[in-house]
């Protein structure tokens, strides 16, 4: 450590020690991150190496010796790569059509592309079974086929792309809109064709966004649990499902932990590969110079081709959700299409406890995650103290780790003293809070980047301490973005499955777990009714938050997540 860095460290320590409240907050936040993020992950690693006589690699040797489990690993990696590639292509086409082509019905297409984001990730799988399964509307009712092989690779890939391409669309639309169209105009003015301008200018500048979208899709697919459990089948094993079966079916904690570590390895590898690829070049397009341009980078023929592609994708998404809606009201899917409310009576009768539990858990964990995220964003952006980088890294770690790993970690960490939380409300709340604090952090960082620190410095110069500065100056500026970011956190809490399925109990259950249970037992109508109610509750919450923000602030959010 150099003399200059030592002096800065001493100055940072002196500043923190001189503000007791700030010191207490920093220590409490760091301690909570270690207990509820680091400790569960360490528990997974230790359990994977633990044997009856000590620690060894014997569990990993057994896993790698199993041809079935090796196949599950390669199937998971292949599904992640294919979903990332196909989802990025579909998301890019959708984003490019809306951002660069003057196609009709842009708002309609945007809403359609957002629908899968605010619904459980396995609704696509449920709809695919209802359309193409043994009693499917298309296969059985229309074509007379009662043994169509929808389970396995084809059905799962289709469901994953439909489920996750909206993530790529949201990311890439923002990237494309940030590229100055004058760059494309310059290429056209120099004699290049529209296709050449696209290949030489637009596409290369979107590489960071494409790489980021593919990374997110790959990690989401590797961690996804719902679609594979419904569609993969025994002929196409998936690692996340096998880890779940080892834990809950065989109660083999070491093997389940070893599988979860194997699940984590490709995600971390993909993360570093993406960072290396993007860092090799610079992609600066926002220079601060005024830019105006007419929308002319897309020819009329390409415009209508993109419009047709958007129509096909929108029709497919609508078909999926109309099927779910129809299935919720049909007496017996595939046999008797008589309309009935029986499935909804079942939900509000036997299954209503899961509805109340889901709303309770999401309602408590979402604001807690948002507030904690705001505090961490404020600390890492506005304060200098030893451990700041550790706080930033650890708080974002849970979002990058597959949910299956987090769920197994919580079982292992909090199933024994000093913290016995298994089966309680607390373990679900803590899982959701620390799983989704990155949403609040990203929202807070985004708005703090737009707030000049001199405003807060002026308050300090006038005698305000950290507490008064935060609550009187910083927090009011962050509130719109805070509430806007809460929407995304609430949606994720309402639709979570991969980690939560390990943590539910007879006392506390979730609608997503109930939907999975109904599908596994063949009660597709009740599963569809649960799905309709869940999506309806999420849309109602979004509408309520939007209304509050518009009435209170005259606008919807700030620099937070757009949904």
C-alpha positions as a Python dict, from the first residue, in 0.01 Angstrom:
ca = {
    (1, 'X'): (0, 0, 0),
    (2, 'X'): (144, 335, -104),
    (3, 'X'): (179, 636, 126),
    (4, 'X'): (-101, 816, -61),
    (5, 'X'): (-345, 525, -33),
    (6, 'X'): (-261, 485, 336),
    (7, 'X'): (-338, 852, 394),
    (8, 'X'): (-670, 821, 210),
    (9, 'X'): (-758, 513, 417),
    (10, 'X'): (-686, 698, 740),
    (11, 'X'): (-894, 992, 622),
    (12, 'X'): (-1187, 764, 531),
    (13, 'X'): (-1171, 586, 868),
    (14, 'X'): (-1161, 919, 1052),
    (15, 'X'): (-1465, 1045, 861),
    (16, 'X'): (-1668, 733, 939),
    (17, 'X'): (-1567, 718, 1306),
    (18, 'X'): (-1655, 1086, 1338),
    (19, 'X'): (-2016, 1009, 1237),
    (20, 'X'): (-2145, 738, 1478),
    (21, 'X'): (-2476, 689, 1295),
    (22, 'X'): (-2298, 638, 963),
    (23, 'X'): (-2061, 388, 1126),
    (24, 'X'): (-2349, 189, 1275),
    (25, 'X'): (-2536, 178, 942),
    (26, 'X'): (-2225, 64, 752),
    (27, 'X'): (-2150, -211, 1004),
    (28, 'X'): (-2510, -333, 1008),
    (29, 'X'): (-2534, -342, 628),
    (30, 'X'): (-2199, -523, 592),
    (31, 'X'): (-2297, -776, 860),
    (32, 'X'): (-2633, -846, 696),
    (33, 'X'): (-2470, -897, 355),
    (34, 'X'): (-2222, -1144, 502),
    (35, 'X'): (-2494, -1338, 687),
    (36, 'X'): (-2762, -1349, 419),
    (37, 'X'): (-2554, -1361, 99),
    (38, 'X'): (-2200, -1484, 166),
    (39, 'X'): (-2285, -1735, 441),
    (40, 'X'): (-2544, -1931, 232),
    (41, 'X'): (-2305, -1951, -65),
    (42, 'X'): (-2020, -2069, 157),
    (43, 'X'): (-2257, -2330, 305),
    (44, 'X'): (-2326, -2468, -43),
    (45, 'X'): (-1955, -2496, -121),
    (46, 'X'): (-1867, -2661, 212),
    (47, 'X'): (-2156, -2908, 188),
    (48, 'X'): (-2054, -3010, -164),
    (49, 'X'): (-1709, -3112, -35),
    (50, 'X'): (-1825, -3261, 297),
    (51, 'X'): (-1822, -3638, 347),
    (52, 'X'): (-1877, -3860, 649),
    (53, 'X'): (-1508, -3846, 737),
    (54, 'X'): (-1418, -3490, 640),
    (55, 'X'): (-1386, -3298, 315),
    (56, 'X'): (-1295, -3441, -26),
    (57, 'X'): (-1381, -3436, -397),
    (58, 'X'): (-1566, -3768, -375),
    (59, 'X'): (-1910, -3612, -430),
    (60, 'X'): (-1789, -3435, -745),
    (61, 'X'): (-1630, -3758, -864),
    (62, 'X'): (-1963, -3937, -821),
    (63, 'X'): (-2145, -3658, -1006),
    (64, 'X'): (-1897, -3653, -1295),
    (65, 'X'): (-1903, -4034, -1313),
    (66, 'X'): (-2278, -4029, -1375),
    (67, 'X'): (-2351, -4019, -1747),
    (68, 'X'): (-2705, -3891, -1676),
    (69, 'X'): (-2582, -3596, -1467),
    (70, 'X'): (-2309, -3512, -1718),
    (71, 'X'): (-2578, -3506, -1984),
    (72, 'X'): (-2789, -3276, -1763),
    (73, 'X'): (-2494, -3036, -1738),
    (74, 'X'): (-2434, -3024, -2114),
    (75, 'X'): (-2808, -2998, -2182),
    (76, 'X'): (-2824, -2697, -1949),
    (77, 'X'): (-2528, -2526, -2114),
    (78, 'X'): (-2664, -2597, -2464),
    (79, 'X'): (-3009, -2468, -2368),
    (80, 'X'): (-2852, -2155, -2218),
    (81, 'X'): (-2644, -2084, -2530),
    (82, 'X'): (-2931, -2145, -2772),
    (83, 'X'): (-3179, -1942, -2569),
    (84, 'X'): (-2930, -1656, -2535),
    (85, 'X'): (-2864, -1655, -2911),
    (86, 'X'): (-3225, -1697, -3027),
    (87, 'X'): (-3367, -1464, -2760),
    (88, 'X'): (-3111, -1194, -2844),
    (89, 'X'): (-3196, -1219, -3216),
    (90, 'X'): (-3571, -1193, -3155),
    (91, 'X'): (-3524, -915, -2899),
    (92, 'X'): (-3293, -724, -3135),
    (93, 'X'): (-3537, -746, -3427),
    (94, 'X'): (-3822, -630, -3206),
    (95, 'X'): (-3615, -345, -3056),
    (96, 'X'): (-3475, -234, -3394),
    (97, 'X'): (-3822, -231, -3550),
    (98, 'X'): (-3961, -8, -3274),
    (99, 'X'): (-3655, 217, -3234),
    (100, 'X'): (-3549, 263, -3598),
    (101, 'X'): (-3833, 163, -3832),
    (102, 'X'): (-4144, 376, -3867),
    (103, 'X'): (-4379, 79, -3821),
    (104, 'X'): (-4743, 112, -3714),
    (105, 'X'): (-4869, 13, -3366),
    (106, 'X'): (-4539, 70, -3183),
    (107, 'X'): (-4706, 112, -2844),
    (108, 'X'): (-4907, -206, -2897),
    (109, 'X'): (-4594, -407, -2979),
    (110, 'X'): (-4414, -261, -2678),
    (111, 'X'): (-4695, -367, -2444),
    (112, 'X'): (-4707, -715, -2597),
    (113, 'X'): (-4331, -758, -2554),
    (114, 'X'): (-4354, -656, -2188),
    (115, 'X'): (-4631, -902, -2093),
    (116, 'X'): (-4399, -1204, -2038),
    (117, 'X'): (-4190, -993, -1798),
    (118, 'X'): (-4484, -941, -1561),
    (119, 'X'): (-4597, -1304, -1559),
    (120, 'X'): (-4455, -1623, -1407),
    (121, 'X'): (-4168, -1756, -1622),
    (122, 'X'): (-4335, -2093, -1675),
    (123, 'X'): (-4667, -1967, -1816),
    (124, 'X'): (-4521, -2025, -2163),
    (125, 'X'): (-4456, -2390, -2073),
    (126, 'X'): (-4810, -2430, -1937),
    (127, 'X'): (-4959, -2278, -2253),
    (128, 'X'): (-4741, -2499, -2477),
    (129, 'X'): (-4878, -2809, -2303),
    (130, 'X'): (-5234, -2680, -2346),
    (131, 'X'): (-5169, -2613, -2716),
    (132, 'X'): (-4944, -2901, -2819),
    (133, 'X'): (-4967, -3161, -2540),
    (134, 'X'): (-5157, -3490, -2546),
    (135, 'X'): (-5489, -3307, -2511),
    (136, 'X'): (-5366, -2991, -2682),
    (137, 'X'): (-5590, -2757, -2876),
    (138, 'X'): (-5371, -2773, -3187),
    (139, 'X'): (-5240, -3130, -3171),
    (140, 'X'): (-5544, -3319, -3038),
    (141, 'X'): (-5849, -3102, -3112),
    (142, 'X'): (-5744, -2967, -3454),
    (143, 'X'): (-5500, -3226, -3592),
    (144, 'X'): (-5616, -3538, -3409),
    (145, 'X'): (-5264, -3616, -3276),
    (146, 'X'): (-5260, -3738, -2916),
    (147, 'X'): (-4893, -3827, -2878),
    (148, 'X'): (-4705, -3523, -3011),
    (149, 'X'): (-4350, -3511, -2864),
    (150, 'X'): (-4367, -3161, -2714),
    (151, 'X'): (-4170, -3261, -2404),
    (152, 'X'): (-3793, -3235, -2428),
    (153, 'X'): (-3557, -3016, -2627),
    (154, 'X'): (-3796, -2856, -2878),
    (155, 'X'): (-4073, -2762, -2638),
    (156, 'X'): (-3830, -2634, -2375),
    (157, 'X'): (-3631, -2418, -2618),
    (158, 'X'): (-3953, -2267, -2754),
    (159, 'X'): (-4075, -2186, -2402),
    (160, 'X'): (-3741, -2038, -2294),
    (161, 'X'): (-3714, -1806, -2594),
    (162, 'X'): (-4072, -1681, -2554),
    (163, 'X'): (-4017, -1633, -2179),
    (164, 'X'): (-3684, -1449, -2189),
    (165, 'X'): (-3662, -1258, -2520),
    (166, 'X'): (-3842, -955, -2362),
    (167, 'X'): (-3536, -907, -2138),
    (168, 'X'): (-3321, -872, -2450),
    (169, 'X'): (-3580, -641, -2607),
    (170, 'X'): (-3584, -402, -2309),
    (171, 'X'): (-3204, -389, -2298),
    (172, 'X'): (-3148, -351, -2672),
    (173, 'X'): (-3418, -93, -2730),
    (174, 'X'): (-3243, 141, -2489),
    (175, 'X'): (-2908, 71, -2657),
    (176, 'X'): (-3039, 135, -3010),
    (177, 'X'): (-3221, 452, -2907),
    (178, 'X'): (-2898, 585, -2752),
    (179, 'X'): (-2707, 551, -3083),
    (180, 'X'): (-2711, 882, -3264),
    (181, 'X'): (-2889, 835, -3599),
    (182, 'X'): (-2656, 1094, -3752),
    (183, 'X'): (-2389, 823, -3761),
    (184, 'X'): (-2609, 617, -3991),
    (185, 'X'): (-2692, 932, -4190),
    (186, 'X'): (-2320, 995, -4241),
    (187, 'X'): (-2270, 642, -4373),
    (188, 'X'): (-2559, 689, -4617),
    (189, 'X'): (-2430, 1031, -4728),
    (190, 'X'): (-2092, 874, -4806),
    (191, 'X'): (-2256, 637, -5052),
    (192, 'X'): (-2314, 332, -4836),
    (193, 'X'): (-2632, 131, -4871),
    (194, 'X'): (-2874, 95, -4582),
    (195, 'X'): (-2766, -267, -4535),
    (196, 'X'): (-2398, -168, -4526),
    (197, 'X'): (-2469, 115, -4281),
    (198, 'X'): (-2646, -136, -4059),
    (199, 'X'): (-2361, -390, -4074),
    (200, 'X'): (-2076, -136, -4038),
    (201, 'X'): (-2231, 121, -3801),
    (202, 'X'): (-2547, 19, -3617),
    (203, 'X'): (-2475, -346, -3545),
    (204, 'X'): (-2116, -296, -3415),
    (205, 'X'): (-2233, -18, -3181),
    (206, 'X'): (-2497, -247, -3029),
    (207, 'X'): (-2240, -516, -2941),
    (208, 'X'): (-2220, -420, -2569),
    (209, 'X'): (-2599, -437, -2545),
    (210, 'X'): (-2617, -765, -2734),
    (211, 'X'): (-2344, -916, -2518),
    (212, 'X'): (-2515, -796, -2202),
    (213, 'X'): (-2853, -927, -2315),
    (214, 'X'): (-2705, -1265, -2409),
    (215, 'X'): (-2532, -1286, -2071),
    (216, 'X'): (-2856, -1217, -1883),
    (217, 'X'): (-3050, -1466, -2098),
    (218, 'X'): (-2783, -1732, -2048),
    (219, 'X'): (-2780, -1689, -1669),
    (220, 'X'): (-3160, -1676, -1651),
    (221, 'X'): (-3189, -1994, -1859),
    (222, 'X'): (-2926, -2178, -1655),
    (223, 'X'): (-3109, -2083, -1335),
    (224, 'X'): (-3462, -2135, -1466),
    (225, 'X'): (-3651, -2403, -1288),
    (226, 'X'): (-4016, -2379, -1389),
    (227, 'X'): (-4002, -2441, -1764),
    (228, 'X'): (-3758, -2737, -1740),
    (229, 'X'): (-3957, -2901, -1459),
    (230, 'X'): (-4271, -2887, -1674),
    (231, 'X'): (-4129, -2953, -2022),
    (232, 'X'): (-3784, -3112, -2003),
    (233, 'X'): (-3893, -3465, -1915),
    (234, 'X'): (-3666, -3755, -1819),
    (235, 'X'): (-3524, -3782, -2171),
    (236, 'X'): (-3378, -3431, -2158),
    (237, 'X'): (-3245, -3376, -1803),
    (238, 'X'): (-3162, -3022, -1687),
    (239, 'X'): (-2917, -2948, -1407),
    (240, 'X'): (-3138, -2711, -1204),
    (241, 'X'): (-3414, -2974, -1192),
    (242, 'X'): (-3169, -3249, -1096),
    (243, 'X'): (-3034, -3036, -810),
    (244, 'X'): (-3390, -2985, -687),
    (245, 'X'): (-3469, -3358, -707),
    (246, 'X'): (-3151, -3448, -519),
    (247, 'X'): (-3241, -3208, -237),
    (248, 'X'): (-3616, -3271, -207),
    (249, 'X'): (-3650, -3624, -345),
    (250, 'X'): (-3332, -3804, -236),
    (251, 'X'): (-3246, -3562, 47),
    (252, 'X'): (-2886, -3584, -72),
    (253, 'X'): (-2759, -3240, 33),
    (254, 'X'): (-2394, -3289, -73),
    (255, 'X'): (-2487, -3404, -423),
    (256, 'X'): (-2749, -3130, -461),
    (257, 'X'): (-2490, -2873, -352),
    (258, 'X'): (-2233, -3013, -596),
    (259, 'X'): (-2484, -2985, -881),
    (260, 'X'): (-2563, -2627, -783),
    (261, 'X'): (-2191, -2539, -794),
    (262, 'X'): (-2173, -2692, -1143),
    (263, 'X'): (-2473, -2477, -1230),
    (264, 'X'): (-2289, -2168, -1107),
    (265, 'X'): (-1965, -2232, -1299),
    (266, 'X'): (-2096, -2163, -1656),
    (267, 'X'): (-2274, -1844, -1539),
    (268, 'X'): (-1955, -1700, -1388),
    (269, 'X'): (-1753, -1806, -1694),
    (270, 'X'): (-2004, -1637, -1926),
    (271, 'X'): (-1989, -1321, -1714),
    (272, 'X'): (-1611, -1287, -1747),
    (273, 'X'): (-1613, -1376, -2118),
    (274, 'X'): (-1873, -1107, -2181),
    (275, 'X'): (-1673, -847, -1987),
    (276, 'X'): (-1355, -936, -2179),
    (277, 'X'): (-1527, -926, -2519),
    (278, 'X'): (-1692, -589, -2460),
    (279, 'X'): (-1383, -429, -2303),
    (280, 'X'): (-1168, -489, -2612),
    (281, 'X'): (-1322, -191, -2796),
    (282, 'X'): (-1479, 147, -2721),
    (283, 'X'): (-1840, 217, -2812),
    (284, 'X'): (-1888, 586, -2726),
    (285, 'X'): (-2170, 747, -2926),
    (286, 'X'): (-2300, 1017, -2686),
    (287, 'X'): (-2071, 1317, -2727),
    (288, 'X'): (-2291, 1599, -2604),
    (289, 'X'): (-2314, 1753, -2951),
    (290, 'X'): (-2664, 1831, -3082),
    (291, 'X'): (-2798, 1561, -3309),
    (292, 'X'): (-3108, 1558, -3525),
    (293, 'X'): (-3199, 1312, -3794),
    (294, 'X'): (-3490, 1190, -3996),
    (295, 'X'): (-3574, 821, -3962),
    (296, 'X'): (-3431, 694, -4291),
    (297, 'X'): (-3202, 406, -4198),
    (298, 'X'): (-3468, 148, -4290),
    (299, 'X'): (-3601, 102, -4642),
    (300, 'X'): (-3976, 63, -4705),
    (301, 'X'): (-3931, -307, -4785),
    (302, 'X'): (-3734, -372, -4464),
    (303, 'X'): (-3987, -168, -4267),
    (304, 'X'): (-4278, -391, -4369),
    (305, 'X'): (-4070, -707, -4322),
    (306, 'X'): (-3992, -599, -3965),
    (307, 'X'): (-4359, -514, -3915),
    (308, 'X'): (-4457, -864, -4030),
    (309, 'X'): (-4205, -1023, -3793),
    (310, 'X'): (-4337, -815, -3503),
    (311, 'X'): (-4691, -921, -3592),
    (312, 'X'): (-4594, -1289, -3586),
    (313, 'X'): (-4420, -1255, -3248),
    (314, 'X'): (-4709, -1052, -3103),
    (315, 'X'): (-4963, -1307, -3233),
    (316, 'X'): (-4765, -1588, -3071),
    (317, 'X'): (-4753, -1412, -2734),
    (318, 'X'): (-5124, -1329, -2752),
    (319, 'X'): (-5202, -1693, -2838),
    (320, 'X'): (-5010, -1808, -2530),
    (321, 'X'): (-5199, -1578, -2293),
    (322, 'X'): (-5539, -1626, -2457),
    (323, 'X'): (-5485, -2000, -2416),
    (324, 'X'): (-5416, -1954, -2045),
    (325, 'X'): (-5727, -1737, -2010),
    (326, 'X'): (-5941, -1986, -2198),
    (327, 'X'): (-5801, -2277, -1998),
    (328, 'X'): (-5894, -2101, -1675),
    (329, 'X'): (-6261, -2100, -1777),
    (330, 'X'): (-6285, -2432, -1967),
    (331, 'X'): (-6436, -2718, -1764),
    (332, 'X'): (-6185, -2985, -1877),
    (333, 'X'): (-5911, -2870, -2113),
    (334, 'X'): (-5907, -3074, -2435),
    (335, 'X'): (-6236, -3257, -2365),
    (336, 'X'): (-6503, -3015, -2245),
    (337, 'X'): (-6481, -2645, -2336),
    (338, 'X'): (-6794, -2550, -2145),
    (339, 'X'): (-6729, -2226, -1961),
    (340, 'X'): (-6717, -2252, -1583),
    (341, 'X'): (-6592, -2064, -1278),
    (342, 'X'): (-6507, -2383, -1091),
    (343, 'X'): (-6132, -2339, -1128),
    (344, 'X'): (-6150, -1992, -976),
    (345, 'X'): (-6367, -2127, -693),
    (346, 'X'): (-6094, -2384, -627),
    (347, 'X'): (-5833, -2108, -613),
    (348, 'X'): (-6034, -1887, -378),
    (349, 'X'): (-6130, -2189, -172),
    (350, 'X'): (-5855, -2441, -114),
    (351, 'X'): (-5577, -2230, -270),
    (352, 'X'): (-5662, -1886, -133),
    (353, 'X'): (-5404, -1920, 144),
    (354, 'X'): (-5131, -1922, -122),
    (355, 'X'): (-5274, -1600, -269),
    (356, 'X'): (-5264, -1428, 71),
    (357, 'X'): (-4917, -1562, 148),
    (358, 'X'): (-4780, -1441, -185),
    (359, 'X'): (-4920, -1091, -141),
    (360, 'X'): (-4794, -1076, 218),
    (361, 'X'): (-4442, -1190, 129),
    (362, 'X'): (-4412, -968, -179),
    (363, 'X'): (-4573, -673, 0),
    (364, 'X'): (-4325, -686, 289),
    (365, 'X'): (-4008, -788, 106),
    (366, 'X'): (-4038, -545, -186),
    (367, 'X'): (-4023, -214, 7),
    (368, 'X'): (-3763, -362, 244),
    (369, 'X'): (-3542, -458, -53),
    (370, 'X'): (-3601, -117, -208),
    (371, 'X'): (-3509, 79, 105),
    (372, 'X'): (-3201, -134, 172),
    (373, 'X'): (-3103, -91, -193),
    (374, 'X'): (-3138, 288, -164),
    (375, 'X'): (-2919, 289, 147),
    (376, 'X'): (-2648, 81, -20),
    (377, 'X'): (-2662, 294, -335),
    (378, 'X'): (-2621, 608, -124),
    (379, 'X'): (-2328, 460, 69),
    (380, 'X'): (-2133, 331, -231),
    (381, 'X'): (-2199, 642, -441),
    (382, 'X'): (-2165, 920, -185),
    (383, 'X'): (-1946, 788, 97),
    (384, 'X'): (-1587, 666, 116),
    (385, 'X'): (-1511, 400, 377),
    (386, 'X'): (-1310, 77, 410),
    (387, 'X'): (-1513, -212, 267),
    (388, 'X'): (-1708, 2, 18),
    (389, 'X'): (-1608, -213, -281),
    (390, 'X'): (-1686, -529, -85),
    (391, 'X'): (-2032, -392, -3),
    (392, 'X'): (-2098, -306, -366),
    (393, 'X'): (-1980, -645, -497),
    (394, 'X'): (-2157, -854, -233),
    (395, 'X'): (-2488, -673, -265),
    (396, 'X'): (-2494, -739, -641),
    (397, 'X'): (-2375, -1099, -607),
    (398, 'X'): (-2713, -1251, -526),
    (399, 'X'): (-2859, -1123, -854),
    (400, 'X'): (-2587, -1296, -1056),
    (401, 'X'): (-2608, -1628, -872),
    (402, 'X'): (-2873, -1873, -1003),
    (403, 'X'): (-3180, -1890, -782),
    (404, 'X'): (-3142, -2264, -735),
    (405, 'X'): (-2803, -2206, -567),
    (406, 'X'): (-2951, -1935, -341),
    (407, 'X'): (-3242, -2159, -239),
    (408, 'X'): (-3016, -2453, -154),
    (409, 'X'): (-2782, -2217, 33),
    (410, 'X'): (-3063, -2087, 254),
    (411, 'X'): (-3172, -2441, 339),
    (412, 'X'): (-2820, -2535, 440),
    (413, 'X'): (-2736, -2212, 625),
    (414, 'X'): (-3056, -2159, 822),
    (415, 'X'): (-3155, -2514, 909),
    (416, 'X'): (-2937, -2523, 1221),
    (417, 'X'): (-2833, -2302, 1509),
    (418, 'X'): (-2776, -2013, 1561),
    (419, 'X'): (-3039, -1919, 1299),
    (420, 'X'): (-3310, -2184, 1256),
    (421, 'X'): (-3546, -2028, 1003),
    (422, 'X'): (-3659, -2320, 785),
    (423, 'X'): (-4035, -2325, 734),
    (424, 'X'): (-4088, -1972, 864),
    (425, 'X'): (-4200, -1649, 704),
    (426, 'X'): (-3861, -1497, 787),
    (427, 'X'): (-3661, -1725, 554),
    (428, 'X'): (-3882, -1635, 257),
    (429, 'X'): (-3868, -1263, 336),
    (430, 'X'): (-3490, -1263, 380),
    (431, 'X'): (-3442, -1459, 60),
    (432, 'X'): (-3654, -1214, -140),
    (433, 'X'): (-3505, -903, 24),
    (434, 'X'): (-3143, -998, -38),
    (435, 'X'): (-3221, -1157, -374),
    (436, 'X'): (-3372, -835, -510),
    (437, 'X'): (-3177, -554, -339),
    (438, 'X'): (-2980, -509, -666),
    (439, 'X'): (-3302, -370, -820),
    (440, 'X'): (-3309, -93, -560),
    (441, 'X'): (-2933, -39, -591),
    (442, 'X'): (-2947, -1, -969),
    (443, 'X'): (-3242, 236, -940),
    (444, 'X'): (-3069, 444, -672),
    (445, 'X'): (-2734, 458, -854),
    (446, 'X'): (-2908, 566, -1173),
    (447, 'X'): (-3075, 865, -1007),
    (448, 'X'): (-2771, 959, -794),
    (449, 'X'): (-2560, 987, -1109),
    (450, 'X'): (-2797, 1265, -1216),
    (451, 'X'): (-2779, 1452, -883),
    (452, 'X'): (-2486, 1689, -841),
    (453, 'X'): (-2300, 1595, -518),
    (454, 'X'): (-2249, 1965, -450),
    (455, 'X'): (-2614, 1984, -338),
    (456, 'X'): (-2545, 1741, -55),
    (457, 'X'): (-2206, 1900, 16),
    (458, 'X'): (-2379, 2234, 63),
    (459, 'X'): (-2609, 2079, 325),
    (460, 'X'): (-2307, 1937, 510),
    (461, 'X'): (-2130, 2274, 496),
    (462, 'X'): (-2439, 2431, 656),
    (463, 'X'): (-2412, 2191, 950),
    (464, 'X'): (-2634, 1896, 851),
    (465, 'X'): (-2513, 1548, 948),
    (466, 'X'): (-2537, 1236, 727),
    (467, 'X'): (-2885, 1147, 857),
    (468, 'X'): (-3038, 1488, 793),
    (469, 'X'): (-2866, 1521, 453),
    (470, 'X'): (-2995, 1183, 341),
    (471, 'X'): (-3356, 1230, 456),
    (472, 'X'): (-3390, 1601, 368),
    (473, 'X'): (-3191, 1621, 43),
    (474, 'X'): (-3102, 1286, -114),
    (475, 'X'): (-3407, 1070, -43),
    (476, 'X'): (-3669, 1313, -182),
    (477, 'X'): (-3471, 1328, -507),
    (478, 'X'): (-3460, 948, -520),
    (479, 'X'): (-3825, 878, -438),
    (480, 'X'): (-3969, 869, -794),
    (481, 'X'): (-3697, 635, -916),
    (482, 'X'): (-3730, 434, -596),
    (483, 'X'): (-4099, 363, -649),
    (484, 'X'): (-4050, 299, -1019),
    (485, 'X'): (-3780, 43, -942),
    (486, 'X'): (-4007, -120, -685),
    (487, 'X'): (-4236, -234, -965),
    (488, 'X'): (-3973, -462, -1108),
    (489, 'X'): (-3884, -591, -761),
    (490, 'X'): (-4252, -660, -684),
    (491, 'X'): (-4297, -846, -1012),
    (492, 'X'): (-3995, -1066, -943),
    (493, 'X'): (-4113, -1136, -588),
    (494, 'X'): (-4460, -1234, -713),
    (495, 'X'): (-4329, -1461, -989),
    (496, 'X'): (-4023, -1617, -818),
    (497, 'X'): (-3989, -1994, -826),
    (498, 'X'): (-3629, -2119, -855),
    (499, 'X'): (-3514, -2024, -503),
    (500, 'X'): (-3853, -2005, -333),
    (501, 'X'): (-3955, -2364, -413),
    (502, 'X'): (-3691, -2488, -167),
    (503, 'X'): (-3816, -2257, 110),
    (504, 'X'): (-4196, -2289, 111),
    (505, 'X'): (-4368, -2490, 381),
    (506, 'X'): (-4713, -2594, 494),
    (507, 'X'): (-4738, -2265, 683),
    (508, 'X'): (-4620, -2036, 405),
    (509, 'X'): (-4674, -2111, 37),
    (510, 'X'): (-4656, -1918, -292),
    (511, 'X'): (-4886, -1900, -593),
    (512, 'X'): (-4603, -1995, -827),
    (513, 'X'): (-4538, -2314, -630),
    (514, 'X'): (-4911, -2388, -634),
    (515, 'X'): (-4918, -2345, -1012),
    (516, 'X'): (-4628, -2590, -1046),
    (517, 'X'): (-4805, -2838, -819),
    (518, 'X'): (-5130, -2814, -1017),
    (519, 'X'): (-4948, -2871, -1348),
    (520, 'X'): (-4763, -3175, -1211),
    (521, 'X'): (-5094, -3325, -1092),
    (522, 'X'): (-5258, -3261, -1432),
    (523, 'X'): (-5503, -2995, -1311),
    (524, 'X'): (-5430, -2751, -1592),
    (525, 'X'): (-5751, -2555, -1542),
    (526, 'X'): (-5672, -2468, -1182),
    (527, 'X'): (-5311, -2386, -1277),
    (528, 'X'): (-5440, -2152, -1548),
    (529, 'X'): (-5679, -1984, -1301),
    (530, 'X'): (-5392, -1929, -1057),
    (531, 'X'): (-5188, -1778, -1342),
    (532, 'X'): (-5466, -1541, -1449),
    (533, 'X'): (-5515, -1418, -1091),
    (534, 'X'): (-5139, -1374, -1044),
    (535, 'X'): (-5096, -1170, -1363),
    (536, 'X'): (-5405, -965, -1272),
    (537, 'X'): (-5266, -881, -927),
    (538, 'X'): (-4932, -775, -1077),
    (539, 'X'): (-5096, -552, -1340),
    (540, 'X'): (-5318, -398, -1071),
    (541, 'X'): (-5013, -320, -856),
    (542, 'X'): (-4830, -162, -1152),
    (543, 'X'): (-5133, 53, -1234),
    (544, 'X'): (-5164, 161, -871),
    (545, 'X'): (-4796, 260, -843),
    (546, 'X'): (-4808, 445, -1175),
    (547, 'X'): (-5117, 637, -1063),
    (548, 'X'): (-4958, 734, -731),
    (549, 'X'): (-4641, 856, -900),
    (550, 'X'): (-4825, 1056, -1164),
    (551, 'X'): (-5053, 1220, -904),
    (552, 'X'): (-4768, 1291, -661),
    (553, 'X'): (-4484, 1381, -895),
    (554, 'X'): (-4652, 1447, -1230),
    (555, 'X'): (-4439, 1176, -1395),
    (556, 'X'): (-4374, 804, -1376),
    (557, 'X'): (-4041, 744, -1208),
    (558, 'X'): (-3704, 873, -1297),
    (559, 'X'): (-3406, 684, -1423),
    (560, 'X'): (-3536, 354, -1300),
    (561, 'X'): (-3652, 39, -1469),
    (562, 'X'): (-3915, 96, -1733),
    (563, 'X'): (-4198, -154, -1752),
}
